[in-house]
Amino acid sequence: MTRLNLVLLLAVIASALYLVHTQYESRSLFVEVDKAIALSHKLEIENERLQVEKRAQATPLRVEKLAKEQLQMRTSTPAITQYVTVMAPTNAASEARP
């Protein structure tokens, strides 16, 4: 009978230790999940901020200003526009092509 009690006592102690270990692991995993959610939220906010900044940098007025100042570009007018026309190939040139 004493052996049975000793075996049951060891089983209860092992079960208690396993329960404590499982609870510790569960809490650790919960903390990691909470940190991951916080990081995800932080990255989403950063992404939204960068998207807004990107849209602000690509406005037509800003692009035109940079083109004029840094690239010395100017708007096209009919006075400076050059039109290129494509001439139809002659019969001799079209016959020479297979």
C-alpha positions in Angstrom: 0.0 0.0 0.0 2.9 2.3 0.8 4.3 1.8 -2.7 1.0 2.7 -4.3 0.8 5.9 -2.2 4.4 6.8 -3.2 3.7 6.2 -6.9 0.5 8.3 -6.7 2.4 11.0 -4.9 5.1 11.1 -7.6 2.4 11.1 -10.3 0.6 14.1 -8.6 4.0 16.0 -8.2 4.9 15.3 -11.9 1.4 16.4 -13.0 1.7 19.6 -10.9 5.2 20.4 -12.4 3.9 19.8 -15.9 0.9 22.1 -15.3 3.2 24.9 -14.0 5.5 24.4 -17.0 2.5 24.5 -19.4 1.1 27.7 -17.8 4.5 29.3 -18.1 4.8 28.4 -21.8 1.3 29.7 -22.4 2.0 33.0 -20.8 5.3 33.3 -22.7 3.5 32.7 -26.0 0.8 35.1 -25.1 3.4 37.8 -24.4 5.1 37.1 -27.8 1.7 37.3 -29.6 0.9 40.6 -27.9 4.3 42.0 -28.9 3.8 40.8 -32.5 0.4 42.5 -32.6 1.9 45.7 -31.3 4.7 45.6 -33.9 2.2 44.9 -36.6 0.1 47.9 -35.6 3.2 50.1 -35.5 4.3 48.9 -39.0 0.8 49.6 -40.4 0.9 53.1 -39.0 4.4 53.6 -40.4 3.2 52.3 -43.8 0.3 54.7 -43.9 2.5 57.6 -43.0 4.9 56.7 -45.8 2.1 56.3 -48.3 0.9 59.8 -47.4 4.4 61.2 -47.7 4.8 59.5 -51.0 1.6 61.0 -52.3 2.7 64.4 -51.1 6.0 64.1 -52.9 4.3 63.2 -56.2 1.9 66.1 -56.6 1.9 67.6 -60.1 2.9 71.0 -58.8 5.9 69.7 -57.0 7.0 67.6 -59.9 6.7 70.6 -62.2 8.7 72.8 -59.8 11.5 70.2 -59.5 11.6 69.8 -63.3 12.0 73.6 -63.8 14.5 74.1 -61.0 16.7 71.0 -61.0 16.4 69.8 -64.6 16.0 73.2 -66.2 12.9 72.0 -68.2 10.3 74.2 -69.5 6.7 73.7 -70.6 6.1 73.1 -74.2 4.5 75.7 -76.4 3.6 75.6 -80.1 6.6 78.0 -80.8 9.1 75.4 -79.6 7.3 72.2 -80.6 8.9 70.3 -83.5 6.6 68.0 -85.4 8.1 64.9 -87.1 6.3 63.3 -90.0 6.9 59.8 -91.2 7.2 59.5 -94.9 5.7 56.5 -96.7 8.3 54.2 -98.1 8.9 54.3 -101.8 8.0 51.5 -104.1 11.7 50.5 -104.7 12.3 50.3 -101.0 9.2 48.2 -100.4 10.1 45.8 -103.2 13.5 45.3 -101.8 12.0 44.0 -98.5 11.0 40.4 -98.4 
